[in-house]
Amino acid sequence: MTTLVIGANGQIGHQFCALAAQAGLPIKAMIRNEDQRAWFAERGIDAVIADLEGDFRHAFEGCDQVLFTAGSGPHTGSDKTLLIDLYAATRAIDVSRELGIKRFLMVSALRAENPQEAPEKLRPYMAAKFSADAYLRASNVPYLILKPGRLIDEPATQRVATSLAETGGENTVSRANVAHALVHLVQAEDLTGREFHLLDGERGIAEALR
Amino acid sequence: MTTLVIGANGQIGHQFCALAAQAGLPIKAMIRNEDQRAWFAERGIDAVIADLEGDFRHAFEGCDQVLFTAGSGPHTGSDKTLLIDLYAATRAIDVSRELGIKRFLMVSALRAENPQEAPEKLRPYMAAKFSADAYLRASNVPYLILKPGRLIDEPATQRVATSLAETGGENTVSRANVAHALVHLVQAEDLTGREFHLLDGERGIAEALR
């Protein structure tokens, strides 16, 4: 299955693409402009230029599944949160349904399930993720939703947990571990309709996410 | 059917409640605080205090249908758009489903169907309305969605149109006409699963919205 990576130029996107290229997985990186192409070309990764806020349907050509890891992040303005995390996601889901995409992998967030439990300043962002996830569930597109905890920049341990109970409340996960988890999930072709929390922990990824 | 009015203290909310009270329709106004109660009490309207960003489930007691006309409007910050227009709406829909509410009337917006066609500064707002509407459609709660054009403050004509083709592209509608349309819709109990554009026009409301 060839995977279209939406948000390929983001932090998790870069790490995922690098790992996927090393592993020889067929991916296509969706990027915003020509300036971003060199990083992918150096790693032998096919890239397509498309505008997430405009026309991006052509990017799906030749792709079987979609990984949506685009995001303005919780610290940009809520305008962008509405346009990217919410609306671009819903349009990508619509295009996936129209084109018969086999599976849509959404990178969501731990607190997206219950935005009211999130710290106040994160609530608008979590509300957008909540609704994008809900739209995906209702879409009839086969899906997986990965909900990482608070993202940190630490080296990959490739050891994870899938609940706060398991970590004693520790809510962080490295972007590197998220990238490794995504490399596992894009290859676990039979897994659909599932949602996983993801935290740094003690278990192997393949054992934790199945 | 008793109608819970969420957003009763807004501009359309006030006009709707006044008309509904005059017509003797059973309504319950959901308001934010005690200061807002006098306006409703003067008109003999039952009011309940509840926090749209917090706990509001108790407000539904004794109500059969819900009118959601709460909204930060397109000109407040996108944080509030995410928390009210999007997330409070989705939670109200969830509560409606859980409690077996008979119908949910959503006040949406003309451009919510296709936010990309909206003027750029309105797009984030329209994206929120788009997703709230989509959530409602997928909810299994019987619904109506009313999509007014650009709201203006003019007296009620009680003459409307339901498409831009019909108005020759004129995209405005008075809040007063929206309030009259809502008074019609809350009483049209058999109407569900329908979505109406609403503009100022030439037709009677009952004939246009059926």
Chai-1 contact restraints between the chains, C-beta under 6 A:
chainA,res_idxA,chainB,res_idxB,connection_type,confidence,min_distance_angstrom,max_distance_angstrom,comment,restraint_id
A,S78,B,S78,contact,1.0,0.0,6.0,A-B,restraint_1
A,S78,B,D79,contact,1.0,0.0,6.0,A-B,restraint_2
A,S78,B,L82,contact,1.0,0.0,6.0,A-B,restraint_3
A,D79,B,S78,contact,1.0,0.0,6.0,A-B,restraint_4
A,D79,B,P124,contact,1.0,0.0,6.0,A-B,restraint_5
A,L82,B,S78,contact,1.0,0.0,6.0,A-B,restraint_6
A,L82,B,P124,contact,1.0,0.0,6.0,A-B,restraint_7
A,L82,B,A127,contact,1.0,0.0,6.0,A-B,restraint_8
A,L82,B,A128,contact,1.0,0.0,6.0,A-B,restraint_9
A,L83,B,P124,contact,1.0,0.0,6.0,A-B,restraint_10
A,L86,B,A127,contact,1.0,0.0,6.0,A-B,restraint_11
A,L86,B,S131,contact,1.0,0.0,6.0,A-B,restraint_12
A,Y87,B,P115,contact,1.0,0.0,6.0,A-B,restraint_13
A,Y87,B,A127,contact,1.0,0.0,6.0,A-B,restraint_14
A,P115,B,Y87,contact,1.0,0.0,6.0,A-B,restraint_15
A,P124,B,D79,contact,1.0,0.0,6.0,A-B,restraint_16
A,P124,B,L82,contact,1.0,0.0,6.0,A-B,restraint_17
A,P124,B,L83,contact,1.0,0.0,6.0,A-B,restraint_18
A,A127,B,L82,contact,1.0,0.0,6.0,A-B,restraint_19
A,A127,B,L86,contact,1.0,0.0,6.0,A-B,restraint_20
A,A127,B,Y87,contact,1.0,0.0,6.0,A-B,restraint_21
A,A128,B,L82,contact,1.0,0.0,6.0,A-B,restraint_22
A,S131,B,L86,contact,1.0,0.0,6.0,A-B,restraint_23
A,S131,B,S131,contact,1.0,0.0,6.0,A-B,restraint_24
A,A134,B,Y135,contact,1.0,0.0,6.0,A-B,restraint_25
A,Y135,B,A134,contact,1.0,0.0,6.0,A-B,restraint_26
A,A138,B,A138,contact,1.0,0.0,6.0,A-B,restraint_27
